[in-house]
Amino acid sequence: MRPRRRAALALLGALVAGFAADAAAAKTLALLVGVSDYPALPADKQLKAPANDVRRMQMALKARGVAPEEMAILADGVEGSAGMPTRAAILAGLDQLAASAQAGDLVIFYASGHGTRQPSRTALKVDGLDQVFLPRDAAPPRPEATSGAERNRFENAIAGPDFGARLDAIRSRGAHVWFILDSCFSGSASRAVGDGVHDKKIALEDIGLSTAGAMTPEKTTVLADLTPALPPGSGQLAAFYASQPNETAREVALPPGAPMERRSWGSIFTTALTDVMQRAPALSYRQLMVETGRVLRADAAFQARQTPSFDGDGMDAPVPGGGAAQAVDAMAWRVGAGILHAGQMEGVETGAVVALYDSATQPAGRPSGHAVVQEVEATRARLAALKPGCMPASARCPTVAGAAMLDKAAYARLARPAPQEALAISGPRPWPGAAAPDAAQAARLQQAFDAALAGPLKDGARRDDAAPALVAWMSMDGLRFMPAGLDPQAVETGPLVAIPPGMETGSAAVAIARAVLRARQMTRLQAIAAAGSGRDLDVSTQVMRFGLDPATRQCAFKGPAAAVAEDAPVTVCDKVQVAVENRSTRPVMPAIFFLDDAWNLMARRPTCPVGLTVSDRLEPGRRLVFEVPYHPRAIVPGRAPGTTNGVFVIGVPFIEGETDLPSLCALTGYNDLPGAATRGEEGAGLDDLMDGTTRGGRLPLESASLSLAFWPISQPVKP
């Protein structure tokens, strides 16, 4: 072991001694890093905020119940620091946490300092660049470096894989990780912005280095390239980042206008984050990021619009010290200047009433007022304030022009859905040309259907045998709800409800309600897609035929393929290639859902329930392709010789300064329960939409690009 490494381990030994205490109770352990001084870098590259950032984070965590003895500090200029924040000390601290953390613990890693991008050490990087954090001993490359790559890499930088391997080790022990990095990775903006404002960035060009001109940022976050297969029982990850590759993370001297000697420096992301942490006790990680972004945009003193982002599968877990999130929670929409950042895509309709909240600290049962939706588009709606004191649930309230409550409102929750016309459904009809269910099964299906209309669908559907929108086709499988006008002897598509013998009537009624609501959702999506005004994304499909490998009798998906004529039905060993291209001049956030024959929407991008992050954006001119392979097990016999699959794509413009990015995972809310999807991929069932609420981030203000495409499937017919 090298002396420097041995010394760092010894230094961190005392620092984490308390971390190995009784593991019977879950603990919160923190390693806080702040780098202000860079001895090997020029004087104008030194920072002023990180020491204060660490103090702010220390106070915020203490206020949330984290014990001071369980917070290790590596920061220059901070009292109680165990040493200097060098590369060896930082990584040794993470190694020690990996050795000490127990299942159920939460490990917090926070770092403030310089960040940059430099040529990657691995050929796997799409853009050829690593995003790195610069510790105190970061330095330009040694003069004796000979290779072009080494000449353009900082000495002692900590790259994403350095962090990722250690976070994986912690999570593999069953401990959860909250990773917070307040640095930037931009190489374009100048450092000096104005009096009391600095950009926390250092470009390779600033110290005489360079990157290839063709290297453009592909990834947004340090850990975005890391997709390890962790063992079962591993902990979750919530990762926060202060800015994007084309932005700079700023430090400012506050308050503005005061003499400089009376100001205190702080990084604006950490300042906003810790402020929200201390005044909003019950938040999820996702809520915390949404509210932090709102504070960054609202406070003019920050003089910037940087875009924090997130990664990880733990974003909907509660932030430590606040209990379960219960304030204006993730099932809320953002409001700004009288505009509701949600629309038809999330079930908002003209006439709906929402409750308004000024901040995330406001109790859900005590709104500032109410507003009614007057105009609605795919991704936004215009609100009108209702007369204060009027109870919208019990009376028709008049609207008030120029109400101050709309100017102050930051969030909204659905208080009363818009009146909707009941969906017309036929009574159960025997499937033509197929074996009819026996009398007992037919009676079960009819009883469940009647129970659904009288119960869960009481206000949402009505029986209409003369002019139905949906026809309930009855078979031995159960009920298949198909659009009127489709021939069930030619095609079988639409929500299927399997009702086996022995299934309780109440459970069957709930399953029928889920299927009918899924059909209503698909009808809405078709209407929105047909009327969509945004055309940023071009979506195309191509069927490729591979055939069987005669040696293995498996689909030869690795061999040559032939293109199939347009509209030709897909068969076994075909692969549908869906291409999504950004033809606009701005980045777009594309969400992609696979649509099976039962109209389950399975998220292919985002990976629900995490939702999209800014690293998922599609740059102008870029194209992404995903494939749907049809193995023999993917096409099973049905009641008709054909069925359909499809894809639903929505693209929304990416706007710098927005943190509440689209999740759209609520679109899966009416899916079949896990393991019950009829064909295609299994979907995860959510009940959020059953009561009119939604989960996750919200769509930006601009109009969305929507595309809904289907392709025919040739399937065997059941005997």
N, C-alpha and C positions, 0 to 999 in steps of 0.2 A: 504494500500500500504506500502510495506517495505521501510524503510528510504533510503536504497541504490538505490532502483528503483526510488523513488521520487526525490532524488538528481540528478540522471542521467537525468531524464526528464527535470528538471529545467535547468541543464547544457546545454542540447540540445535545449532548447527553444530559447535562443539567437542565437544559431548556425544556426537554420533553419528559423529565423524570416523572412528573405528575400524571403524564398521559397513560401510564401503565397501571393505574390504580384499579380498584375492584371493577371487573368487567360485568358484574351482575346487572348494573344499571347502565343504560346507554348514556354516553357522554357526548358533549360537543367540544371538539378539539380544534384549535385554530393556529395557523402559521401566517403571520402578517409581515409582509415584505415591503420596504420602501427604499428606493434608490434615488437619492438627490444628487450625490456627488459621483462624478466619473473622472477619476484622476488621469486616465489615459486619453481623455477626449478634450477638445478645445474648451476654453472658458465659456464661450457662448452656447455650449451644449449642456451646461449644468442646469439642474432643475431646482425649483423652490417649493413645490407642493408636496412631494411624496411623504416627507416627515409628518406634515400636518394630516395628510390622508390617513396614515397609519393611526395617528391619535384619534381621528374621527371614527375610523372603523372600530378601534378598540372601545371607544365610548358607546358606540351604537350596539356592539355585541354585548357589552356589559349591561346595557339597559334592557337587553332581551334575555338576560339571565345566564350568559356565558361567564363562567368563573374566571377571574383574572389569572389564576395560576394555570389555567388550561389554554391561555393564549400566549404562544411563543412569538417573539418579535425579533426580526432581523432588519434593522433600518438604521441608516446613518443619521445621527442627530436626534434620536428618540431615546428618552430615558427608559431604562429597563431592557434595552436591546442586548441580546446575548452575544452579539458580534456584528461584523460587517456583512452586508448582503451580497456576498460573492457567489459565484456559480457553485462552488463546492459546498458552501454552507447551505444554500437554498436547496440543492438537490439532496444533501444529507438530511436536512430537516424533513423533506418529503419521504425519504427512505425510512427514517425513524417513525414517522407517522404510519407508514405501511406496516411496520413491524409491531406497532403498539395498538392500532385501532382494532376494535372488536365488532362483531356483528351488531348492527343497530346503532352504532355510533355515527355521529356526523362529523366529518372532517372539513374544515373551511380553510381554503388557501386563498389569500388575497395578496396582490402585488401591484405596486404603483411605480412607474419608471418609464424609461424609454423603450419603444418597440420599433422594429423595422422589418424589412424583407430583404432576403439575400438569396443567392443561388442555392438550390436545394442539394442536400447530400444524397438524395435518392432519386432514381430515375422514374419512380412511380408518381411523382408530383406532376399534375396535369400542366400547371403553369410554369414549372421549373423553379419555383420560389418557395422558400421556407419563411414562415412568419415567426419571428423570434423576439424574446424578451431580453433586454440587456441588463445584466447584473452590474454591480459596482466595478468588477475587474474586466468588464468588456473593453476591448481595445481593437484598433485597426490591425490588419494582418501583419505578421512579422515581415521584415524586409526580405528575408531569405525565401519567402514563399514563392514558388515557381509556377505552379499551375494557374491557369486563368481563373478557375473556380476558387482556389484558395486565396488568390490575390483579392477576391471580392467577397470575402467572408470575415465577419468580426471574430476576433478571438474571444472565447469563453461565452458566446451567446447561448441562450437556452431556447431550443426550438420546440415545436409542438410535440414531436416524438419523445423528447426528454421529459416533458410534463406528462404526456399520455401514458407512458409505461408505468410511471409511479402512481398515477391516479387509478390505473387498472389494478395495480397491486393492492391498493387500499380497498377498492370496490370488491375485489375478489374475496376479501375477508368478510364481506357482508356489510361493510360500512358505507354510508352514503357520503357524497362529496359535493360541496359547493365551491366552485372554482370561479374566482373573480379577478379579471385582469384589466387594470386601468392603464393602458398604454395604447399606442396607435401603430399602424403598420403602413402608413402612407409615406411615399417618397416624393411628393410633389409640392406641398405647400411650404411657404416660408415660415420660419419659427417666430419671428417678431411680428405681432399683429397690431399692437397698439400699447398704450400705457396700461400696465397692469394685466396684460393678456399675453400668454405664451402658448405656442403649440408644442405638445410633448411628442416630438418626433425627431428622428435623425435619419436622414437619407444617406444611402451609400455615397452619393455624389458629394455630400457635405464634407466627407473626409477623403475625397479623391478616389473613391471607388465607383464602380458602375455595374449596371445589370444590362443584359442583352435587351435591345429595343423591342424584340418580339415577345418578351415576357410580360404578360398582362395578368393582373390578379384574377384567379379563378375561384379561390376560396376566401371566405370572409373571416373565419375564426380559426384560432390556433389549433383547435382539436378537430376541425371539420374533416380532415383526411383520415381520422382514426376511427375505424369501425371494428373493434376487437370482438371476438366471440368469447364473452365472459361466462364463467360457469354458472349453473343455476344457483339462485340465492344471492347473487352479487348485489351490491348496493347500487342506488340510482345516482345519476349525475345531473346537476344543474350548473351550467357554465355561463357566466356573464362576461361580456366584452364591451369595452367603452366606445368603440368606433369601428368604421369600415375601412377597407384598403384604400379607398379614395378620399378618406377624411383624416382629420387629425384630432387627437384627444387633447383637450385644452386644460391648462391651469390658469387660474385668474386670481387677482388680488381683490379681496372683498372687504368692506363694501365699496362699490365704485363711488367716486367723488370725494372720498375721504383722503387725507394726506397719506402718501405711501407708507410712512412709518406707522400708521395706525391701521393698516390693512393686514389681512391674514391670507396667505396663499393657500389655494386648494385646487385639486383637479375637479372640474365641474361634474363629471360623472360620479365620482365618489361623494362629493358634496351633496348632490341631489339624492343619491342612493341612501346615504346615512341619514339624511333628513327624513326621508320616507320611512326608513326602518324605525326611527325613534317616535314618530307621531302616528303611525298606522300599525296597531299591534297585531292584527289578525289578517295576514295576507299569504297567498301562495307565492311561489317564486315568480310565476308568470304575472300575477297581479303587481308584484313589486317592480318588475321591469316596466310594465305599462305605466304605472304611476310615476316612476323615475323619469321615463321619457316625457311624460306630461309636464313635470317640473322643469326639465331641461328646456322644453320649448316655451314654457310660460314665463320663465325668469329672464328678463332682459339683461340682467347683470352678467349672465354667462356669455353673452355676445357670440353665440355659436349655435349651430344646428347640427350636432353630431348624432349619429344613429347607433345607439347601443343595440346589441343583439344577444342571442342566447343559443345554447345547444343543450342536448341531454334529454333523458327520459324522466327526469324528476321535476319538471317545471310546474306541475300541479300539486306538488306536496307543500305543506305549510312551512313558512320560514321559521327557523327556531325561535322559541321564546314567545310566540304569539298564539299558540294553539291552532285549532282548525280555522282556516280562512272563513270568515263569516261576515265581513263588512260588505261593501259593494264589490262582489266577488267576480270571478272570471266569467260568470254568466251575465255580464253587463256589457252594454255597448258604449262606445266613446261618443261624446257630444262636443261640438265646437261651433260657435256662432250660429246656433239654431239648426245645425245639420246633424242628423243621427247617422253615425258611420255603420249602418247596416241597412239592408233593403230586402227586396224580394228573395234574394238568395238565402236569407235566414228567416223567411216566413213573415217579414214585416209587411203589413198591408195598410192601405189608406183607411183611416178611422181607428187604428189601434191607439191606445193610450199608454204612455210611458211615465214612470216616476223618475224625477230628476234628482241628481246628487252633485254636490259641489266638489267632493273629494272622496278618496277611498276610506277616509276615517269616519265618514258619516254612516250611522246605522241604517241597515236596509229598510227598517220599518219607520224611519223618520226622514222621508225625502224633503227636498226644498220646495217641491211643487210638482205639477204634472203638465204634460203637453200631449197634444194629439198629432198624429201623422197626417199631414195634409197632402203631400206629394211623395211618391215613392218610385225609386228606380231600382236597378238590379243590386246596387251596392251602397246606396245611401237614401236618406229620406229627409224631407224638410218638415220641421216641427212648428207648431203654433202653441204658445203657452195658454193654459187654461186658467180661468179666474181663480185666484187664490182662495182657499177655503172650500171650494166646491168639491164634492166627493165624486170622482168620475165613475166609480163602480155602481153608484145608485142613481145618478141623475145625468141629464145632458148638460154639460157645462159650457158656458160661452168662452170664446177665445179672447185673449187680451193682446193688443198690438204693442210691440216694443217692450215686452216684459223683461225686466233686468234678470230674472231668474234664468232665462235662456242664455244670456251672456255669461253668467257665472257657472253654468252647469258644465261638468266634466264627464259625467256618466249618466246612463239611463238604463232602467230595467222595465221589462214589459209589465204593465199593471192590468191592462185589459186588452185581449186580442180583438182585432177587427171582426165584426160580424162576417161570417162566411156562409155562402150558400151550401146547403147540404149536398154531398156527392150522391148522385143517383146510381143505385146498384140494383141489378136484377136479383131475384131470388135464385137459389141453387137450381141449375139445370143439368141434367145428365149429359156427360160428354158423348157426343154423337160418334157412332162407329166403334165404341169401346165397350168393354164389359161394364155394365152398370153396377154400382155398389149395391150390396144386399140391403134388404129393408132396414136392418138394424143400423148399418152404417149410414144410410140415407137419413134416418131419423136423427142420428147423432149430429150429422152435418147441418141439418135444418135447425135443430135445437141450438147449436152453437152460433149459427148465423143470426137467429132471432135474438139470442142473448147479447150478441155484439151490438146490434142496432138499438136494443133497449138499454144497454149499459155504456161501454166505453165510447161507442160511436153515436150516442144519443143525439148530439147536436152537430155531428159532422157528416152523417150519411143518412140516406133514406131509401126505402125500397121503391123501385120503379121498374116494373116489368115491361112497360110499354116503350119507354125511351131512356134506357139506362146509359150511363157513361161507361160503366164496368159491368161485365157479365161474370157471375159466379158459376164457373163450370165445376161440376161435381164428378169425382171419380173415386176409385178405391184408395187413391193417395190422400185425398182431402179436397180442398177447394182451391182452384186457380182463378185469380181475378184478372181477366183480360179485357182490353179495350173493346168496346162494342164495334162490330164490323169486321173483326178478325175471324177467319175461319179456323176453328179448333182442329179440324181435320188436316189442315195444311201447316199451321204453325202453333207452337205452344210457348207463350211468353207472358210475363206478368207475375206479380207476387203469388207464391204458392204457400198454402197453409196445410201442413201435414197434420191430420187429426186421427191418430190411431185409436183402436178400441181401448177403452180404459182411461182415456184422457178426460180430465174433469171439464165440465162445461165452462166453468169460469176461466180456466187456463186457455181453452180453445177460443173463447170470446176475445181475450186479450190478444192472442195470436192473430185472429182475424182483424182486429182493430189495427195492429201494427202493419199488417199487409195492406189494408185499405189506405192508411196514412202514407205508406210508402208509394202507393199508386198516385195519391194526391200530390206528393212531392215531385214525382216524375213528371206529372202533367204540368206542374208549375215550372220545372226546369226546362221542359220543352218550349213552353211559351216564352220564358226569359231568353233562351238561346235564340229563338226565332226573331225576337225583337231586339236583341243585343246590338248596341251601337258601337262598342269597341271592337277593333279589328287588328289588335297588335299581334296576335298569335295566329299562325297558320297551322292547322291540324290536318294531317293526311294519314291514311291507312293503306297498307299493302300486305297482301296475303302471299306467303312463300310456302311452297310445297316441297317437303323433304323426303317423304316416303319412309318405308321400313328398311332397316339394315338387315339383309338376309342372314347374316351370321348371328346376330344377337336377338333378332326379332323385336328390336326396340326402334323407336323413331330415330332416324339418322340426322339429328339436328346439327351435328358437327360437319356433315358432308355438304355437297353442292345442293342448291335449291333452284326451283323454277318458279317464276312469278305466275300467279293465278289471275285469270281475267277478272276485271272489276265486277262486283256483284255475284261472283261465283261463290257457292256455299263453302264454308270451311269444313274440312274433314279431319280425321285423325292423322297426325304427323304434319299438320300445317302449323305455321307460325304467323301470327298477325303482328306486323311491325307498325307501331304508331309513332309518327314523327311530329314533334312540336317545334316550330321555328318562330323566333322573334323577328318579325319583319318591320318593327318600329325603330325609332331612333332613341329609345329610352329603355332602361332595364325593366323587365316584367317579372312578376312573381307568378309562376304557373303552378296550379294545383291540378292533379290528374287523378281521376277515379275510374277504375274498371267497373263495368256494369254487367252483371251476370244475367242469366235468363229469367231470374226471379226479381230483377230490378234491385238487387242489393248493390249499393255503391261501396266498393272496396278501395280504400285510399292507397294509391301507389306512390303518391307524392302529394302531401306530406306523409310521414310515418306516424299515424295517429296513436296515442293522443298528444304527441309532442307538438304537432303543427309545423308550419313552415318557419324557417329562419331566413335572415337576409342572405345567408350563404346559398340558399336555393334559387336565388334570382337568376334569370336568363338574360345575358347581355345582348345588345342589339346585334343582329346577324347570326347569333348562335343558335344551334339546333340540338335538341335532345331526342333520343329514340328509346322507347321501351317496348318489350316484346311480350306477347301472350302466346306461349306454346301450348299446343293441344295434344298432350299425351293420351294414350288410350283411356286412361282413367278419368280424363277431363270431359269426355263426352259419353254420357250414359243414356240408356234408352228412355224415351218419353212417350207421350200419348199421341204425338204428331211427328211426321218425318222431318220437321224443321223447327228450329228455335232461333234466337238471336242473342248475341252479346254486343257490348258496345263500350264506349269511352266517353266520359264527360270531362271537359277541360275548361278551366276558368283561369284567365290571366288578368292580373291587376298591376297597374304601373307601380314600380318601386319609387318611393319618395323619400329622399334623405330627410332625417329629422322625425320619422315615424317609427315608433317602437312597437305599437300594437299591430303586428303583422297578421295576415290572414291565417286562420287555422282551418276553417271549413270542415273540421272533423265532425261537426254536428250533422252534416249531411249523411253520416252513417247511422244516425240515431234510430232509424226505422228498420235497420237490417235484421235479418234472422239472427237468433241468438247464436253464440259461438258453437260451431260444430253442426249447425242446422242449415247452412247455406245449401241450396238445391244443387247447383253445379258451379264450376269455377272455383274461385278462391273463397276461403272462409272469411267472414266479416265479424268484427267485434260489435256486439249489440250495445247500444247506449239508450238510456231512457230519457235523456235530457229534453228531447223535442216533444215528448208526450205531454208536457205541461207548458209548452210554448216557449221554453227557454233554450238558450244555446250556450255552447262552451267554446272557450279559446279566444284568440285575437280577432281583430276586426279588419275589414277591408278598407284600403285607402279610399280617398274621396272620388278619384276619377272613375269614369265608366269602365266596366270590365269587358274583356273579350271572352265570349262563351261559345263553346262548341259541343254539340251532342251528336255522336255518330254511332251507327249500328252496323253490324255485319251479320249475314245469315250463317247458321250452323246446320249442317246435315247430321241428323241423329237417328239411331235405330229406333224402331217403334216397338213398344212393349207387346209381347204376345197376348 
